[in-house]
């Protein structure tokens, strides 16, 4: 027998044992690594087995934060849906066990009745005119008087209670057909005055006519107590100049009277400006000039 044969056989057995041992050692190491390194999404389940007090505290903190995050997400979803005012059957929330009837309640259950207060005179620092268009924006035709009969109908109701009605139809002073509109207004008022009972009188508050003296028949009418003039979009100087050309008409200016008054003025400036405006308007009402 070859003397080297036993040595070769021993070397082969030793090499096989080493290989098997390395494989067994690798399997053991892999198993330990899997126990120490949990797969994704299983951090909490792995942390349940930790013994460190600090780690356990952090684990509880993580669970609390996750629960809080879920609660806030739920509230955000509810608030988003509520903002869109979804009604049943599309609402996502639970229905109320005893829903109240929608709308305001009648009588004393209506609640507080309120409305937005208008600004005080001290807060008004600008006045903007909003004149009527010269022609109909739809067809382009001229604008005729309207609602005269309606105003006189209400005036007769006021008269029936022993009070004095003020009728206020207005003509746009910037109208291209202003003169024709003034004439239409005069004819309509004279027609309605015929329906007023004898012994009753009304007041008329009118725009200053383009043709001076046009409303003189109204000034002298036995059923008209007084014809007062609107500034109607004129400046105070323009309105006073035009009013002075119309005998019998007196001023009832509001915008023109207040046009130069400002909240920023001192008491002296305010009183002087107001006094000047009053004097000018009074003179135009009482001192008439030839047209």
Order of alpha helices (4+ residues) and beta strands (2+ residues): alpha-alpha-alpha-alpha-beta-alpha-beta-alpha-beta-alpha-beta-alpha-alpha
